[in-house]
Amino acid sequence: MKSPAAGAVGTAATATATNGEGVEKKSINPELWQACAGPLVNLPAAGTHVVYFPQGHSEQVAASMKKDVDAQIPNYPNLPSKLLCLLHNVTLHADPETDEVYAQMTLQPVSSFDKDALLRSDLALKSNKPQTEFFCKTLTASDTSTHGGFSVPRRAAEKIFPPLDFSMQPPAQELVARDLHDNVWTFRHIYRGQPKRHLLTTGWSLFISGKRLFAGDSVLFIRDEKQQLLLGIRRANRQPTNLSSSVLSSDSMHIGILAAAAHAAANNSPFTVFYNPRASPSEFVIPLAKYYKAVYSNQISLGMRFRMMFETEESGTRRYMGTITGISDLDPVRWKNSQWRNLQVGWDESTADLKRPRQPGMPDDDSSDLDSLLKRTMPWLGDDICMKDPQAPPGLSLVQWMNMQQNPSLAHSMQPNYMQSLSGSVLQNLPGADLSLSVRHVITSNASAKQRAVKCPKAASASTTA
């Protein structure tokens, strides 16, 4: 199995810190962080523009505190439902107690963006992502027994571990692996049994007890670009997946993150967000190019076929199909026209019984030509996408366009030529048809029964077909 390596997290930096004695801690390996985060996680690159959704950020808080993410999320006075931001920095972290991975991002709201900003974002999405070999296994009761060992799938052992010397009887070797915190773990790798199998024995029970692992949790091994053996863990959803106490400490964080975003939006000042890919129901910081493509290249309508990539067991991926059965605001009172989780999808019968967290839909194909899309949807654009002199052909910043979408009466004050220039996907049936596939969850329903929400596998990619 291959996982996007450092390129998958853009230009994210790994976190360094000092302990109380002033000794610097070693950086987190980005390849291991990515493998622990999951195959569908792709952080935006530092230095690019993004669209931040406070409603989605609030849902992460609810999920981390084991609360219902479908409950009504409070809004905050004068806080837009989405903010155009410049992503200044991304650092990778892991909780010292649970090994849960998370990313820290520094965002700064901006009022407009130029064409180059879109192209930079698009280039980051298309950048080559080196692949890292790894394997992930869900632990069984036998794997977590204090007197047992870890049974390694044959192909995984042959692909990731150094080769055994089969002239020895039994073939065995010592393996040294480092975790996210650069702690060293030593295991005895032996090939024995009837039938013969690969096992990790001596040192394994110490690892299990040290990490407090149970059946249902997962362990993964990777070999990085330096051929070092690394290992990480993913805890089962039955266990709380809180961020560390320094990140989320109480229910006050629920409204606190909204207040911080509102203050930053009012003052164009930087603010910090924490993203936990395993605990969060969805991404809430979306690359600008992905958002732009979704808004301008997709015309969503009832009855359209819908496909989405989901994460499956053992860190695999699979694409599922469904039909769009509804388009509506998740919370029309507090977050009107927010574009957040406003697609209802009736999944095909084979997927209707799945019970995992819903995830936002994103286009499967990011290869569309952004430059051609710009010319097709906004042919009047100059170097800067913002409101210009009234006598000149007007442009529109993303924030202004969002405001117009949330207040359609503003459209009447725009020049007629401008309104005619907008693509049908933007103006048709405002604010419903121009829905961003990049930024919404999917509300699943049984096609044959009354529409009812069911949870689906963890997902990150989707597209629609007419």
NORBELUR-V6826 format. One record per pair of residues at least 12 apart in sequence whose C-alpha atoms are under 6 Angstrom apart, sorted by sequence separation. I is the first residue (numbers start at 1). J is the second residue. If there is no record, write none. Layout:
I:J / I:J
This chain:
15:27 / 91:103 / 175:187 / 188:200 / 220:232 / 308:320 / 330:342 / 385:397 / 14:27 / 91:104 / 174:187 / 188:201 / 219:232 / 307:320 / 329:342 / 14:28 / 90:104 / 174:188 / 188:202 / 219:233 / 307:321 / 328:342 / 381:395 / 90:105 / 173:188 / 174:189 / 187:202 / 218:233 / 306:321 / 327:342 / 89:105 / 173:189 / 187:203 / 218:234 / 306:322 / 327:343 / 89:106 / 172:189 / 186:203 / 217:234 / 305:322 / 306:323 / 326:343 / 88:106 / 172:190 / 217:235 / 305:323 / 326:344 / 87:106 / 88:107 / 171:190 / 217:236 / 304:323 / 325:344 / 87:107 / 171:191 / 216:236 / 303:323 / 304:324 / 324:344 / 325:345 / 86:107 / 303:324 / 324:345 / 85:107 / 86:108 / 302:324 / 323:345 / 85:108 / 302:325 / 323:346 / 6:30 / 85:109 / 322:346 / 6:31 / 84:109 / 85:110 / 322:347 / 5:31 / 84:110 / 322:348 / 53:82 / 52:82 / 52:83 / 51:83 / 9:42 / 51:84 / 8:42 / 9:43 / 10:44 / 11:45 / 10:45 / 11:46 / 50:85 / 3:39 / 49:85 / 49:86 / 48:86 / 49:87 / 241:279 / 48:87 / 47:87 / 46:87 / 47:88 / 46:88 / 46:89 / 152:198 / 377:423 / 152:199 / 151:199 / 150:199 / 150:200 / 149:200 / 179:230 / 149:201 / 177:229 / 178:230 / 179:231 / 177:230 / 179:232 / 146:205 / 337:406 / 48:121 / 141:215 / 140:215 / 362:437 / 15:91 / 139:215 / 361:437 / 362:438 / 13:90 / 14:91 / 15:92 / 139:216 / 282:359 / 361:438 / 12:90 / 13:91 / 14:92 / 15:93 / 138:216 / 139:217 / 282:360 / 12:91 / 138:217 / 139:218 / 360:439 / 361:440 / 138:218 / 360:440 / 137:218 / 360:441 / 137:219 / 359:441 / 136:219 / 358:441 / 136:220 / 358:442 / 135:220 / 135:221 / 134:221 / 134:222 / 133:222 / 339:435 / 358:455 / 364:461 / 344:442 / 345:443 / 346:444 / 357:455 / 358:456 / 363:461 / 364:462 / 340:439 / 341:440 / 343:442 / 344:443 / 345:444 / 346:445 / 356:455 / 357:456 / 362:461 / 363:462 / 364:463 / 340:440 / 341:441 / 344:444 / 346:446 / 355:455 / 356:456 / 359:459 / 361:461 / 362:462 / 363:463 / 346:447 / 355:456 / 356:457 / 357:458 / 361:462 / 354:456 / 8:129 / 7:129 / 4:129 / 5:130 / 4:130 / 5:131 / 299:425 / 4:131 / 5:132 / 3:131 / 2:131 / 3:132 / 296:425 / 2:132 / 2:133 / 1:133 / 1:134 / 300:433 / 295:434 / 295:436 / 294:436 / 294:437 / 291:438 / 310:457 / 311:458 / 310:458 / 311:459 / 95:244 / 310:459 / 309:459 / 309:460 / 28:180 / 309:461 / 308:461 / 309:462 / 308:462 / 307:462 / 109:265 / 307:463 / 306:463 / 306:464 / 109:268 / 305:464 / 305:465 / 108:269 / 108:270 / 304:466 / 107:270 / 107:271 / 106:271 / 106:272 / 105:272 / 122:289 / 105:273 / 121:289 / 104:273 / 104:274 / 103:274 / 118:289 / 103:275 / 102:275 / 102:276 / 64:241 / 137:314 / 64:242 / 136:314 / 79:262 / 64:279 / 60:280 / 57:284 / 56:284 / 53:284 / 52:284 / 52:285 / 51:285 / 51:286 / 50:286 / 50:287 / 51:288 / 50:288 / 49:288 / 37:277 / 44:287 / 81:338 / 75:334 / 114:383 / 114:384 / 114:385 / 113:385 / 112:386 / 112:397 / 40:460
